[in-house]
Amino acid sequence: MAVRRGFTTANSRAELRRLQQRLTALARMKERGTQSQEVETSAGAVEIKENAGIARIQLIFPGKPDDPTRRVLMANGFRWSPSQGAWQRHLNESGRYAAQRVLKTISGANAA
């Protein structure tokens, strides 16, 4: 039985193309920088922070969110980060959309 040694070159062009696209996306994210905005909800003022340094979109609540709000956050891919003190997920278009969906849901759920 022969043992393969060395590097494989299978699919190297696709990998190179993927890495170039990733570098372009990271450069755009860094160029855009860290942005913050505050949104008033019935749960209080929630800060939405696009943290380009760690590539996360973060929702910062004034206190601990109630159970239904935490369920909505987790259902939309947000996870609690004790080191950041925020609910966060990966910073991309899906993350931005999920943040808006969460805020719309918790504002509507608490107002009704």
C-alpha positions as CSV (number, residue, x, y, z in Angstrom):
1,M,0.0,0.0,0.0
2,A,1.5,3.3,-1.1
3,V,1.6,6.2,1.3
4,R,0.9,9.7,-0.1
5,R,3.4,12.3,1.0
6,G,3.6,16.0,0.3
7,F,1.0,18.5,-0.8
8,T,-2.1,17.9,-2.8
9,T,-2.9,20.1,-5.7
10,A,-6.4,19.0,-6.3
11,N,-8.8,21.9,-6.5
12,S,-6.1,24.5,-5.8
13,R,-7.5,27.1,-8.2
14,A,-10.9,26.9,-6.5
15,E,-9.2,27.3,-3.1
16,L,-7.2,30.2,-4.3
17,R,-10.3,31.9,-5.7
18,R,-12.2,31.3,-2.4
19,L,-9.3,32.8,-0.4
20,Q,-9.1,35.9,-2.6
21,Q,-12.9,36.4,-2.2
22,R,-12.5,36.1,1.6
23,L,-9.7,38.7,1.6
24,T,-11.8,41.1,-0.4
25,A,-14.8,40.6,2.0
26,L,-12.5,41.2,5.0
27,A,-11.1,44.3,3.5
28,R,-14.6,45.7,2.9
29,M,-15.5,44.9,6.5
30,K,-12.4,46.6,7.8
31,E,-13.0,49.6,5.6
32,R,-16.6,50.0,6.8
33,G,-15.3,49.9,10.4
34,T,-17.1,49.4,13.7
35,Q,-20.5,51.1,13.7
36,S,-23.0,51.5,16.5
37,Q,-26.7,52.6,16.7
38,E,-29.2,52.6,19.5
39,V,-32.7,51.3,19.0
40,E,-35.5,51.9,21.5
41,T,-37.6,48.9,22.2
42,S,-40.1,48.1,24.9
43,A,-37.3,46.1,26.6
44,G,-35.3,49.3,26.8
45,A,-32.6,50.8,24.6
46,V,-30.8,48.1,22.7
47,E,-27.5,48.9,21.1
48,I,-26.7,47.3,17.8
49,K,-22.9,47.2,17.3
50,E,-21.2,46.0,14.1
51,N,-17.8,45.1,15.5
52,A,-15.5,44.8,12.5
53,G,-12.5,44.1,14.8
54,I,-13.9,40.7,15.7
55,A,-16.3,40.3,12.7
56,R,-19.4,40.1,14.9
57,I,-22.8,41.9,15.0
58,Q,-23.7,42.4,18.6
59,L,-26.9,43.3,20.5
60,I,-26.3,44.9,23.8
61,F,-29.2,45.0,26.2
62,P,-29.5,47.3,29.3
63,G,-30.0,44.2,31.5
64,K,-30.7,40.5,31.2
65,P,-33.3,39.9,28.5
66,D,-36.4,37.9,29.5
67,D,-36.9,34.2,28.4
68,P,-39.0,34.9,25.3
69,T,-36.4,37.5,24.1
70,R,-33.6,35.0,24.7
71,R,-35.4,32.4,22.8
72,V,-35.9,34.8,19.8
73,L,-32.2,35.7,20.0
74,M,-31.1,32.0,19.9
75,A,-33.6,31.1,17.2
76,N,-31.9,33.8,15.0
77,G,-28.4,32.5,15.6
78,F,-27.3,34.9,18.4
79,R,-25.2,33.5,21.2
80,W,-24.3,35.1,24.5
81,S,-20.7,36.1,24.8
82,P,-19.7,36.7,28.4
83,S,-16.3,38.2,27.4
84,Q,-18.0,40.8,25.2
85,G,-21.1,41.3,27.4
86,A,-23.3,41.0,24.3
87,W,-25.5,38.7,22.2
88,Q,-23.6,38.2,18.9
89,R,-23.3,36.4,15.7
90,H,-21.1,36.5,12.6
91,L,-21.0,39.9,10.9
92,N,-22.4,39.5,7.4
93,E,-25.7,40.4,5.6
94,S,-27.5,37.5,7.2
95,G,-26.4,38.7,10.6
96,R,-27.6,42.2,9.9
97,Y,-30.9,40.9,8.7
98,A,-31.3,38.6,11.7
99,A,-30.6,41.6,14.1
100,Q,-33.4,43.6,12.4
101,R,-35.7,40.6,12.6
102,V,-35.0,40.1,16.3
103,L,-35.6,43.8,17.1
104,K,-38.8,43.8,15.1
105,T,-40.0,40.6,16.9
106,I,-39.2,41.7,20.4
107,S,-40.7,45.2,19.9
108,G,-43.9,43.6,18.4
109,A,-44.1,40.8,21.0
110,N,-43.7,43.1,23.9
111,A,-45.9,45.9,22.6
112,A,-48.8,43.5,21.8
